[in-house]
């Protein structure tokens, strides 16, 4: 084999490895690849609307770029994103240490003045204030309109959490329409007033839409199991196993005083043809919009297998399903492809019912949206 042939072979291998790494970024789902869509043509034909690319962000250190850092186990890029009240997109860029806001056309609107390389999650309040988790202990940074740090609010939040004597580790946060902040601490949800002066433990993770209304949910076991199959990229069967079918989700709608106003089951009636093809993952609700429509994640049993660096990376697809306020199925909103992780962190739903996610490519990331239809 000639030296030139070896060089070409090495370049192709390096490109293949790089592509595999980018496609398997930790927690970063990709739009379901055309090669894989042949597995479920019936499901894909029922997606409500064609996904749109709102805009693309190149990798780099420029003002309008986002960082990409390689490490032994994979790569790191955007750690979280959010949608503002005006529809603008906020991203946490830990590689460049910035919180950035973009218009829906991709124009950079702002970048935080300080440097925050440890930002892991963010939430955007109704006033434009941005809350960011950072560091190994999940500290909270507060940005006024996303740009300047609000040290006084950060101090009040820290003091309120200390009074509750909960573990500092945190990986999730959310803000409701009144500006109240919610964090997970020690497997409990802590609610903090916008000023950061008051804090209390509210129990299960809430999903919030209208002010004064909280939505708590839990999965209901169906008592059934499905046969899971893992296939190699060449189509050969790698593994076969049984797994639990998650069944329905029970949702309780709470009033501002904590009392239960009503309770629904998702789905309310019999499982439809689309839901039957997506038997696992039904316990996860990723959002609720201002119409009291719920969005849940479901997944098939059949997944693909991609070996890389002697490590087994499982890549499968999951679907985002929409249900109305009574628990009836509305539509299949999106079909995504990504590593099996807590994907609710990577899919967002705005107040209107538009669904957003990130599609990481080799040299850029696309900000995707599945628009809500007027009929839903």
C-alpha positions, -999 to +999 in steps of 0.1 A: +000+000+000+015+034-010+021+062+013-005+083-005-031+056-001-024+054+036-028+092+039-061+091+021-072+061+043-062+080+075-080+111+064-112+092+057-109+074+090-104+106+109-134+122+091-155+092+100-144+093+136-150+130+138-185+127+123-194+099+147-182+120+176-202+150+166-233+129+160-229+114+195-223+146+215-235+140+250-272+147+252-274+164+218-301+149+196-299+152+158-327+153+133-335+117+124-311+107+097-324+097+063-307+063+064-325+054+096-359+067+086-366+035+066-372+018+100-405+035+107-420+050+075-455+049+089-446+069+119-426+095+099-454+100+075-476+113+103-453+141+115-475+172+118-452+197+100-419+197+082-391+208+106-376+242+099-340+253+103-344+286+120-306+294+117-272+277+119-243+285+142-207+277+131-182+263+156-155+287+167-146+315+191-162+343+172-190+365+187-217+347+166-202+313+169-204+285+195-175+265+208-166+229+201-141+211+224-128+176+219-120+152+247-112+115+251-149+104+255-164+127+229-170+164+224-186+194+242-205+222+226-238+240+236-248+227+270-284+240+270-307+265+252-339+283+259-366+303+241-374+338+253-409+354+255-402+372+222-392+340+205-354+347+205-331+318+212-306+317+241-277+293+242-252+283+269-218+282+253-195+267+280-165+263+256-164+301+250-178+308+285-207+329+272-245+331+273-257+343+239-290+355+226-299+352+189-329+364+169-350+338+151-330+348+119-297+340+137-286+376+144-265+379+176-285+401+200-263+399+230-235+380+247-228+379+285-201+403+296-185+379+320-168+345+313-186+314+325-170+281+313-190+259+336-226+268+325-246+236+322-283+247+321-302+279+316-338+292+319-352+325+306-376+345+328-405+366+315-386+398+321-356+386+300-336+378+332-315+346+325-307+320+352-277+297+346-264+267+365-227+265+366-199+246+384-198+212+399-222+221+427-248+237+405-244+273+416-269+298+401-257+328+381-283+355+373-280+378+342-300+410+338-315+408+303-289+381+297-259+404+298-248+416+332-244+395+363-269+404+391-247+397+422-274+407+447-299+382+433-273+355+433-264+361+469-301+360+480-306+327+461-275+311+477-286+322+511-322+309+506-309+275+495-286+273+525-315+279+548-333+249+533-302+227+540-305+208+507-277+193+487-262+218+463-259+195+433-283+205+406-288+198+369-321+214+360-340+247+364-371+263+351-389+297+354-427+302+354-446+332+340-444+351+373-406+348+374-405+322+401-374+299+397-374+261+402-344+240+407-338+203+415-319+198+447-313+165+464-341+149+443-365+176+454-378+207+436-370+240+453-391+271+443-376+305+447-393+339+443-379+362+416-361+382+442-344+351+456-355+359+491-381+331+496-376+294+490-396+263+497-396+226+487-425+218+464-420+181+458-421+166+423-407+185+393-434+209+381-441+219+345-454+254+343-475+273+318-501+297+331-492+317+362-504+301+394-508+266+379-484+237+383-483+204+366-468+174+383-466+140+366-456+104+371-454+073+349-479+045+354-465+010+347-483-010+322-470-043+335-460-053+300-426-058+284-413-054+248-385-072+230-357-047+225-332-052+196-299-035+188-287-036+153-252-028+140-248-003+112-244-031+087-278-044+097-267-074+118-284-081+151-261-072+180-283-078+211-318-087+220-334-081+254-367-074+272-376-040+286-406-025+304-433-008+284-440+025+303-477+029+296-495+060+306-486+092+323-507+106+352-508+144+354-520+164+383-529+201+378-523+221+410-537+255+420-515+282+435-522+270+470-510+235+462-544+218+460-551+194+431-576+211+407-579+181+383-561+150+372-558+135+337-542+104+321-521+106+290-533+091+268-568+092+280-582+065+256-568+036+238-533+038+223-533+047+186-513+032+158-485+057+162-482+053+200-482+015+197-450+017+176-434+038+203-438+017+234-410+030+257-403+064+273-439+074+278-434+086+313-414+116+302-433+149+297-410+175+283-433+206+283-467+222+284-479+252+265-503+280+273-532+259+258-526+232+284-513+209+257-487+184+269-457+171+251-442+137+258-413+116+246-417+080+234-393+057+217-393+024+198-376-008+210-354-012+179-322+009+180-290+012+161-255+003+174-224+024+166-191+010+180-164+037+186-131+034+204-140+001+219-170+018+235-206+009+226-226+040+219-263+033+214-281+056+190-318+054+186-347+078+177-374+092+199-406+110+190-423+140+205-461+136+208-486+162+216-517+157+237-546+181+245-557+193+279-579+162+283-552+137+275-563+130+239-536+125+212-532+155+189-502+149+167-467+135+162-447+167+163-411+156+157-389+125+152-353+130+165-322+109+166-298+109+195-281+091+223-303+077+250-302+104+277-325+128+295-337+143+263-362+166+279-331+188+286-327+191+248-362+197+235-381+229+243-417+239+238-427+276+237-460+290+250-476+287+215-467+250+211-437+253+187-411+225+194-374+233+193-342+212+193-306+213+182-291+193+153-254+191+156-235+187+124-198+183+115-190+220+112-221+237+126-252+233+146-287+239+133-314+254+156-345+234+145-382+241+150-414+221+143-441+248+140-475+244+156-504+241+132-534+264+136-556+233+138-539+221+170 
